[in-house]
Amino acid sequence: MEAHLSRFIEQVKSRTDGEGGEEYSDICKQTVALKRDLMLRAEAGALEENAKKNRYKDILPYDSTRVALSLFTDPNETDYINANFIQGAIHNKLYIATQGPLKVTVVDFWRMIWQYDVKVIIMACREVEMGKKKCEKYWADPGETSVFGAFTITNVGETCPNEEDVVRTLMVQFHNELHTISQYQYTAWPDHGIPYMPDGILEMLEMARQDQGGHGDPVLVHCSAGCGRTGVICALDYIHDLLHTKRIAEDFSIRDIVLELRKQRPSAVQTKEQYEFLFLSVVQMFEKVLQYPVNSDQKPIKPLERLYSNVGSVNPAPSGDADSLHTNSKPVLQPSLSHPPTQKMDVTYAVVNKTRQPPATATCPAATAAHHYDNDEPRPVKSPVAELYSTVKPKSRATCSPAPAATSIYDKAGPDKQRAVAGAAGKDGDYELVTEPLPAFSRESQPALHAPRGSADGRVSNSGDYEYVTNLLKESGSFCTPGNMGFNCRVKKPKGPRNPPSEWSRAEC
């Protein structure tokens, strides 16, 4: 068997950049043929009453391997849950591959655990990833108790053996009966990505196998959809059992194992990157068994170091150069970071100065959930225009006398008849063009003048409904009420244009 392991490692070493992608594309094509030939159906998951129990509408369990629930704690419960059985590499090894429970399926999740006497739960996701809910929390905080339907869950203890794994001991009570369950959560696996190194996953699986022991009941494995990350974990544990039962034959093929998993759970090992990560993890698993000795002539082969040490290299080394595998070889795998770096806001967004707007009262609609690539964040809805311009203030008008300037200042404009009489009366009644600031006059000596307010260039302003008169004479012909103070007396705006008197064009003496 050691020769088969060595041959496999050498094959992975010699893989080209596009080989993994081509092989994975072939797996996808073969999956379509398997569904047709084996008549794999998902009719139960497609029923209308079960639609709300599926986290993703395109990931439905096959009817042939579907987990059916027979433990009922409520008259309204059914036998459906989005989960499938997967046969392990040895006869008494079985997996339950399922989605992360929803809020409406947490009770069903615990019904399944209790019915099949699950002792170990492997969780390959976080509750929230990239701002999206990926799994409902179905356990309690350390030292606390939570109730889900007829099940009481107590978190007895929680430990972190390393920075990637969380181990919880859960006590489950149902009808005065208690069961102890170990939950292993791997927190450094991004959705639709891969961990940077397989050490954390392999270590977690080893701890889970020790807890499972010789127990023949299923191991429950879930992520968010229960297919991509879940499929990788099931495949790794499957290969581990083949290795330790000395069943790695010459025709050992990861491709065939993935196809076997896909006959039982749809989309197991969901992406090309996950498929390539599976190869790297198996290499590390095999190397641990073989324990390559260190020779003086050749360094020990470390495929993972070779693949990860020069991510982004653009100059692949010439074939046949053994030493260059550690320095210049182009990596087979471009690993995703466990926690993708955040973008700089000053690069992503432009700064726009806007007028301050009142806070919007309408609630922003929730973003539409999307399977696979769901990073879009809801954007706030702009306030309607009516909210921005709800109050219109009248144009402010000066109530004081205009500042002294070379401006035509008119105190009073009388009717046409009065204007004609004033023109014939002589100097006291004439209209004069004033170019210098007027001296202070008493109301008895000030000539009666008023006209439409004008600008410095002599043009008449048409804005506003009223005009203001600064100085008035107590005359019988005045439009103001007799006996008033004479300030800010309003007169109607003249209708239509009027020609100025001919005297206005007369030069000042």
C-alpha positions as CSV (number, residue, x, y, z in Angstrom):
1,M,0.0,0.0,0.0
2,E,2.9,2.4,0.7
3,A,3.8,2.2,-3.0
4,H,0.3,3.3,-3.9
5,L,0.5,6.2,-1.5
6,S,3.8,7.4,-2.9
7,R,2.5,7.1,-6.4
8,F,-0.5,9.2,-5.6
9,I,1.7,11.9,-4.0
10,E,3.9,12.0,-7.1
11,Q,0.8,12.4,-9.2
12,V,-0.4,15.3,-7.2
13,K,3.1,16.9,-7.4
14,S,3.0,16.7,-11.2
15,R,-0.5,18.1,-11.6
16,T,-0.7,21.1,-13.9
17,D,-2.6,24.3,-13.2
18,G,-5.7,23.4,-15.3
19,E,-5.8,19.7,-14.6
20,G,-7.9,20.0,-11.5
21,G,-10.4,22.3,-13.2
22,E,-10.8,19.9,-16.2
23,E,-11.3,17.0,-13.8
24,Y,-13.9,18.8,-11.8
25,S,-15.8,19.8,-15.0
26,D,-15.9,16.2,-15.9
27,I,-17.3,15.3,-12.5
28,C,-20.1,17.9,-13.1
29,K,-20.9,16.3,-16.5
30,Q,-20.9,12.8,-15.0
31,T,-23.3,14.0,-12.2
32,V,-25.9,14.9,-14.8
33,A,-25.6,11.5,-16.4
34,L,-25.9,9.8,-13.0
35,K,-29.1,11.7,-12.1
36,R,-30.6,10.5,-15.4
37,D,-29.3,6.9,-15.3
38,L,-30.1,6.3,-11.6
39,M,-33.3,8.4,-11.8
40,L,-32.4,10.5,-8.8
41,R,-35.4,12.6,-7.8
42,A,-36.1,15.2,-5.1
43,E,-39.9,15.2,-5.1
44,A,-40.4,15.4,-1.4
45,G,-38.2,18.5,-1.1
46,A,-40.1,20.1,-4.0
47,L,-43.5,19.9,-2.3
48,E,-45.1,23.2,-1.5
49,E,-45.5,22.4,2.2
50,N,-41.7,21.7,2.4
51,A,-40.5,24.7,0.5
52,K,-40.0,26.8,3.6
53,K,-37.8,24.1,5.1
54,N,-35.2,24.3,2.4
55,R,-32.5,26.9,2.9
56,Y,-31.7,27.0,-0.8
57,K,-34.3,26.1,-3.4
58,D,-31.7,24.4,-5.7
59,I,-30.3,22.0,-3.0
60,L,-33.0,19.4,-2.3
61,P,-32.3,15.9,-0.9
62,Y,-32.6,12.9,-3.1
63,D,-35.6,10.8,-2.3
64,S,-33.6,7.5,-2.4
65,T,-31.3,8.5,0.5
66,R,-33.5,11.1,2.2
67,V,-33.6,11.1,6.0
68,A,-37.2,10.5,7.1
69,L,-38.3,11.5,10.6
70,S,-40.5,9.2,12.6
71,L,-40.3,10.9,15.9
72,F,-43.1,13.4,16.3
73,T,-43.4,15.9,19.2
74,D,-46.3,17.9,17.7
75,P,-49.4,16.9,15.6
76,N,-48.4,19.4,12.8
77,E,-44.9,17.9,12.3
78,T,-44.0,15.9,9.2
79,D,-41.3,13.5,8.3
80,Y,-39.4,15.9,6.0
81,I,-36.0,17.4,6.7
82,N,-33.3,18.5,4.1
83,A,-30.8,15.7,4.9
84,N,-29.4,12.6,3.2
85,F,-27.6,9.5,4.4
86,I,-24.1,8.9,3.0
87,Q,-22.5,5.5,3.3
88,G,-19.0,5.4,4.8
89,A,-16.0,3.4,3.7
90,I,-16.7,0.7,6.3
91,H,-20.0,-1.1,6.8
92,N,-20.9,0.4,10.1
93,K,-19.9,4.0,9.2
94,L,-22.7,6.3,8.2
95,Y,-23.0,10.1,7.7
96,I,-26.0,12.4,7.8
97,A,-25.3,15.3,5.4
98,T,-27.7,18.1,6.1
99,Q,-28.1,21.9,5.8
100,G,-27.7,24.3,8.6
101,P,-31.0,24.4,10.4
102,L,-33.4,27.3,9.8
103,K,-35.4,29.0,12.5
104,V,-38.5,26.9,11.4
105,T,-36.5,23.6,11.3
106,V,-34.5,23.7,14.6
107,V,-36.9,21.4,16.2
108,D,-36.8,19.0,13.2
109,F,-33.0,19.1,13.5
110,W,-33.1,17.9,17.1
111,R,-35.8,15.3,16.3
112,M,-33.4,13.9,13.7
113,I,-30.5,13.9,16.2
114,W,-32.5,12.2,18.9
115,Q,-34.1,9.6,16.6
116,Y,-30.8,8.4,15.1
117,D,-28.9,8.7,18.4
118,V,-26.3,11.0,17.0
119,K,-23.2,11.4,19.3
120,V,-21.0,13.7,17.2
121,I,-22.0,16.8,15.2
122,I,-19.4,18.4,12.8
123,M,-20.3,22.0,11.9
124,A,-18.2,23.5,9.0
125,C,-19.6,27.1,9.0
126,R,-20.3,30.1,11.2
127,E,-23.7,31.3,12.1
128,V,-23.2,34.5,10.1
129,E,-20.8,34.8,7.1
130,M,-20.3,38.0,5.0
131,G,-23.3,39.5,6.7
132,K,-25.6,36.6,5.8
133,K,-27.3,34.2,8.2
134,K,-25.8,30.7,7.3
135,C,-27.1,28.7,10.2
136,E,-29.6,29.1,13.0
137,K,-28.0,28.8,16.5
138,Y,-29.3,25.4,17.8
139,W,-27.3,25.3,21.0
140,A,-27.0,27.4,24.1
141,D,-24.2,29.7,25.4
142,P,-21.7,28.2,27.8
143,G,-23.3,27.3,31.1
144,E,-26.7,28.2,29.8
145,T,-29.8,26.3,28.6
146,S,-32.1,26.8,25.6
147,V,-35.4,25.1,24.8
148,F,-36.4,24.1,21.3
149,G,-39.8,22.6,21.3
150,A,-39.8,19.5,23.5
151,F,-35.9,19.5,23.6
152,T,-33.9,21.2,26.3
153,I,-30.3,21.9,25.4
154,T,-27.6,22.7,28.0
155,N,-24.1,23.8,27.1
156,V,-22.0,22.0,29.7
157,G,-18.7,23.3,28.4
158,E,-16.9,24.9,25.5
159,T,-13.2,24.7,24.6
160,C,-10.9,26.0,21.8
161,P,-8.1,23.4,21.2
162,N,-6.8,25.8,18.5
163,E,-7.7,29.1,16.9
164,E,-9.9,27.4,14.2
165,D,-11.9,24.8,16.2
166,V,-14.5,25.1,18.9
167,V,-15.6,22.0,20.8
168,R,-18.9,22.0,22.8
169,T,-20.4,19.4,25.1
170,L,-24.2,19.6,24.9
171,M,-26.6,17.9,27.2
172,V,-29.9,17.1,25.5
173,Q,-33.0,16.3,27.5
174,F,-36.2,14.8,26.0
175,H,-39.0,13.4,28.2
176,N,-36.7,13.1,31.3
177,E,-34.1,11.2,29.2
178,L,-30.6,12.7,28.8
179,H,-28.1,12.3,26.0
180,T,-24.6,13.8,25.7
181,I,-23.5,15.2,22.3
182,S,-20.1,16.5,21.2
183,Q,-20.2,19.4,18.7
184,Y,-17.1,20.3,16.6
185,Q,-17.3,23.7,14.8
186,Y,-14.7,24.7,12.3
187,T,-14.7,28.5,12.1
188,A,-12.0,29.2,9.4
189,W,-13.7,27.9,6.3
190,P,-15.2,30.6,4.1
191,D,-18.3,29.9,2.2
192,H,-17.5,28.6,-1.4
193,G,-13.8,28.9,-0.5
194,I,-11.2,26.8,1.2
195,P,-9.1,27.0,4.4
196,Y,-5.5,28.2,4.0
197,M,-4.1,24.9,5.3
198,P,-5.8,21.5,6.0
199,D,-4.3,21.1,9.5
200,G,-7.3,22.4,11.4
201,I,-9.7,20.2,9.5
202,L,-7.7,17.1,9.9
203,E,-7.1,17.7,13.6
204,M,-10.8,18.3,14.1
205,L,-11.7,15.1,12.3
206,E,-9.3,13.2,14.5
207,M,-10.9,14.5,17.7
208,A,-14.3,13.7,16.3
209,R,-13.3,10.1,15.5
210,Q,-12.1,9.7,19.1
211,D,-15.4,10.8,20.5
212,Q,-17.3,8.6,18.1
213,G,-15.3,5.6,19.0
214,G,-17.0,2.3,18.0
215,H,-20.4,3.9,18.0
216,G,-22.2,2.7,14.9
217,D,-24.8,5.4,14.7
218,P,-24.4,8.2,12.1
219,V,-22.1,11.2,12.4
220,L,-24.0,14.4,11.5
221,V,-22.1,16.8,9.2
222,H,-23.5,20.1,8.1
223,C,-22.4,23.5,6.8
224,S,-24.9,26.1,5.4
225,A,-26.3,24.2,2.4
226,G,-25.0,20.8,3.4
227,C,-23.2,19.9,0.2
228,G,-19.9,21.8,-0.5
229,R,-17.9,21.9,2.8
230,T,-20.0,19.0,4.1
231,G,-19.0,16.9,1.1
232,V,-15.3,17.6,1.6
233,I,-15.4,16.5,5.2
234,C,-17.3,13.3,4.4
235,A,-14.7,12.6,1.6
236,L,-11.8,13.1,3.9
237,D,-13.2,10.9,6.6
238,Y,-14.1,8.3,4.0
239,I,-10.5,8.3,2.6
240,H,-9.1,8.1,6.2
241,D,-11.1,4.9,6.8
242,L,-9.8,3.5,3.6
243,L,-6.2,4.3,4.6
244,H,-6.4,2.8,8.1
245,T,-8.2,-0.3,6.9
246,K,-5.4,-0.7,4.2
247,R,-7.8,-0.5,1.3
248,I,-5.9,2.1,-0.8
249,A,-5.5,0.2,-4.0
250,E,-3.6,1.1,-7.2
251,D,-6.7,2.5,-8.8
252,F,-7.4,4.8,-5.9
253,S,-9.2,7.9,-7.3
254,I,-10.6,10.9,-5.5
255,R,-12.7,11.6,-8.5
256,D,-14.6,8.3,-8.1
257,I,-15.1,8.9,-4.4
258,V,-16.7,12.3,-5.1
259,L,-19.0,10.8,-7.7
260,E,-20.0,8.2,-5.2
261,L,-20.9,10.9,-2.6
262,R,-22.9,12.8,-5.3
263,K,-25.1,9.8,-5.8
264,Q,-26.3,10.2,-2.3
265,R,-26.2,14.0,-1.6
266,P,-26.6,16.6,-4.4
267,S,-23.6,18.8,-5.2
268,A,-21.2,17.2,-2.7
269,V,-17.9,19.0,-3.0
270,Q,-19.4,22.0,-4.7
271,T,-16.5,23.9,-6.3
272,K,-13.3,23.4,-8.1
273,E,-11.3,24.9,-5.3
274,Q,-12.8,22.6,-2.8
275,Y,-12.0,19.6,-5.0
276,E,-8.3,20.7,-5.3
277,F,-8.2,21.3,-1.5
278,L,-9.3,17.7,-1.1
279,F,-6.2,16.6,-3.0
280,L,-3.9,18.6,-0.8
281,S,-5.5,17.3,2.4
282,V,-5.2,13.7,1.3
283,V,-1.5,14.3,0.4
284,Q,-0.9,15.6,3.9
285,M,-2.8,12.6,5.3
286,F,-0.7,10.1,3.3
287,E,2.6,11.8,4.2
288,K,1.8,11.5,7.9
289,V,1.5,7.8,7.4
290,L,4.5,7.3,5.3
291,Q,6.8,9.6,7.3
292,Y,9.3,10.4,4.5
293,P,12.9,10.2,5.8
294,V,15.3,13.2,5.3
295,N,18.1,12.3,2.9
296,S,21.4,14.1,2.5
297,D,20.9,14.2,-1.3
298,Q,17.2,15.2,-1.5
299,K,15.0,17.3,0.8
300,P,11.8,15.7,2.0
301,I,8.9,16.3,-0.3
302,K,6.4,18.8,1.1
303,P,3.7,19.4,-1.5
304,L,1.8,21.8,0.7
305,E,4.8,24.0,1.3
306,R,5.5,23.9,-2.4
307,L,2.0,24.8,-3.3
308,Y,1.4,27.6,-0.8
309,S,4.9,29.2,-0.5
310,N,4.7,31.1,-3.8
311,V,1.1,32.0,-4.4
312,G,0.9,34.4,-7.3
313,S,4.2,33.3,-9.0
314,V,4.1,34.1,-12.7
315,N,7.3,32.2,-13.7
316,P,6.8,28.5,-13.5
317,A,9.9,26.5,-13.0
318,P,11.2,24.2,-15.8
319,S,10.0,20.7,-15.5
320,G,12.4,18.3,-13.9
321,D,14.0,20.7,-11.5
322,A,13.4,19.2,-8.1
323,D,14.8,22.1,-6.1
324,S,12.7,24.7,-7.9
325,L,9.5,23.1,-6.6
326,H,10.2,24.9,-3.4
327,T,11.0,28.3,-4.9
328,N,9.6,29.1,-8.3
329,S,6.9,26.6,-9.2
330,K,3.5,28.1,-10.0
331,P,1.1,26.9,-7.4
332,V,-1.6,24.4,-8.3
333,L,-4.0,26.0,-5.9
334,Q,-4.7,29.7,-5.1
335,P,-5.9,29.4,-1.5
336,S,-8.6,31.7,-0.3
337,L,-8.0,33.5,3.0
338,S,-10.1,32.3,5.9
339,H,-11.1,35.8,6.6
340,P,-11.1,37.9,3.3
341,P,-9.5,41.4,3.8
342,T,-11.9,44.3,3.9
343,Q,-11.8,46.9,1.2
344,K,-10.6,50.4,1.9
345,M,-13.6,52.7,2.0
346,D,-11.7,55.7,0.5
347,V,-10.9,53.6,-2.5
348,T,-14.3,52.0,-3.0
349,Y,-16.5,55.1,-2.6
350,A,-16.2,58.7,-3.8
351,V,-16.9,61.5,-1.4
352,V,-20.0,63.5,-2.4
353,N,-21.1,66.6,-0.5
354,K,-24.8,66.7,-0.2
355,T,-27.3,68.9,1.5
356,R,-28.3,67.4,4.9
357,Q,-31.5,65.4,4.5
358,P,-34.0,64.6,7.2
359,P,-33.8,61.1,8.5
360,A,-35.9,58.7,6.4
361,T,-38.8,57.2,8.1
362,A,-39.4,54.4,5.6
363,T,-37.8,51.0,6.4
364,C,-35.3,49.9,3.8
365,P,-36.4,46.7,2.1
366,A,-34.3,43.6,2.8
367,A,-31.9,42.4,0.2
368,T,-32.9,39.5,-1.8
369,A,-31.2,36.3,-0.6
370,A,-29.1,34.7,-3.3
371,H,-27.4,31.3,-3.3
372,H,-23.7,31.0,-3.9
373,Y,-22.5,34.6,-4.1
374,D,-24.6,36.5,-1.5
375,N,-22.2,39.7,-0.5
376,D,-24.4,42.4,-1.7
377,E,-25.6,44.5,1.1
378,P,-28.9,46.2,1.2
379,R,-28.7,49.8,0.1
380,P,-30.8,52.5,1.7
381,V,-33.8,53.8,-0.2
382,K,-33.5,57.5,-1.1
383,S,-36.0,59.7,0.5
384,P,-38.8,61.0,-1.8
385,V,-38.3,64.5,-3.2
386,A,-41.4,65.6,-1.3
387,E,-39.6,65.1,2.0
388,L,-36.6,67.2,1.0
389,Y,-38.8,70.2,0.0
390,S,-41.6,70.1,2.4
391,T,-41.4,73.7,3.5
392,V,-41.1,76.7,1.2
393,K,-40.2,80.0,2.8
394,P,-41.2,83.3,1.1
395,K,-38.5,85.4,-0.4
396,S,-37.1,87.7,2.2
397,R,-37.7,91.4,1.5
398,A,-35.9,94.4,2.9
399,T,-38.1,96.6,5.1
400,C,-35.6,99.4,5.6
401,S,-34.7,102.2,3.3
402,P,-32.4,101.3,0.5
403,A,-28.7,102.1,1.0
404,P,-27.5,105.3,-0.5
405,A,-26.3,104.6,-4.1
406,A,-26.7,105.8,-7.6
407,T,-30.1,104.3,-7.8
408,S,-33.4,105.8,-8.9
409,I,-35.4,106.3,-5.7
410,Y,-39.1,107.0,-6.1
411,D,-41.3,107.8,-3.2
412,K,-44.7,107.8,-4.8
413,A,-46.3,107.1,-8.1
414,G,-49.7,108.6,-8.6
415,P,-52.4,107.8,-11.1
416,D,-52.0,109.1,-14.7
417,K,-54.3,112.1,-14.1
418,Q,-52.4,113.3,-11.0
419,R,-49.1,112.7,-12.8
420,A,-50.2,115.0,-15.7
421,V,-51.3,117.7,-13.3
422,A,-48.0,117.4,-11.4
423,G,-46.1,117.8,-14.6
424,A,-47.9,121.0,-15.4
425,A,-47.8,122.4,-11.9
426,G,-44.1,123.3,-12.0
427,K,-41.0,122.3,-10.1
428,D,-42.8,121.1,-6.9
429,G,-44.7,118.5,-8.9
430,D,-42.0,117.4,-11.4
431,Y,-40.5,113.9,-11.5
432,E,-36.8,114.2,-11.2
433,L,-34.0,111.8,-11.9
434,V,-31.9,111.5,-8.7
435,T,-28.3,110.4,-9.1
436,E,-27.0,111.4,-5.7
437,P,-28.1,110.3,-2.2
438,L,-31.1,112.4,-1.0
439,P,-30.6,114.7,1.9
440,A,-32.9,114.4,4.9
441,F,-36.2,116.1,4.2
442,S,-39.2,116.6,6.4
443,R,-42.4,115.2,5.3
444,E,-43.8,118.7,4.7
445,S,-41.0,119.7,2.3
446,Q,-40.4,116.3,0.6
447,P,-41.9,116.1,-2.8
448,A,-44.5,113.4,-3.3
449,L,-42.8,110.7,-5.3
450,H,-43.3,107.0,-5.5
451,A,-42.8,104.5,-8.3
452,P,-42.0,100.9,-8.9
453,R,-38.9,99.7,-7.2
454,G,-36.0,99.5,-9.7
455,S,-32.4,98.3,-9.9
456,A,-29.3,100.2,-10.3
457,D,-29.4,100.0,-14.1
458,G,-33.0,101.4,-14.1
459,R,-34.7,98.1,-14.9
460,V,-37.9,97.4,-12.9
461,S,-38.0,94.3,-10.8
462,N,-41.0,92.1,-11.3
463,S,-40.6,89.9,-8.2
464,G,-43.0,90.1,-5.4
465,D,-46.6,91.2,-5.1
466,Y,-46.1,94.5,-3.2
467,E,-43.8,97.4,-3.2
468,Y,-42.6,99.4,-0.2
469,V,-42.8,103.2,0.2
470,T,-40.1,104.8,2.4
471,N,-41.4,108.5,2.6
472,L,-45.0,109.6,2.3
473,L,-46.7,113.0,2.2
474,K,-49.9,113.6,4.0
475,E,-51.9,114.4,0.9
476,S,-55.4,113.9,0.1
477,G,-54.3,112.0,-3.0
478,S,-52.2,109.5,-1.0
479,F,-53.1,105.8,-1.2
480,C,-52.3,105.4,2.5
481,T,-54.9,105.7,5.2
482,P,-55.1,109.3,6.5
483,G,-53.5,109.9,9.8
484,N,-51.1,106.9,9.7
485,M,-47.4,107.1,10.5
486,G,-46.4,106.7,6.9
487,F,-44.0,103.7,7.3
488,N,-44.1,100.8,4.9
489,C,-47.4,101.7,3.4
490,R,-48.3,99.2,0.8
491,V,-49.8,100.1,-2.6
492,K,-50.9,97.8,-5.3
493,K,-48.5,97.0,-8.0
494,P,-49.2,98.8,-11.2
495,K,-50.8,96.7,-13.9
496,G,-48.9,96.7,-17.2
497,P,-45.9,98.8,-18.3
498,R,-46.0,102.6,-18.2
499,N,-43.9,105.0,-20.1
500,P,-41.9,107.3,-17.8
501,P,-42.7,111.0,-18.0
502,S,-40.6,113.0,-20.4
503,E,-39.3,115.1,-17.5
504,W,-37.3,112.1,-16.3
505,S,-34.9,112.4,-19.1
506,R,-34.2,116.0,-18.4
507,A,-30.7,116.7,-17.3
508,E,-30.2,118.1,-13.8
509,C,-29.3,121.7,-13.5
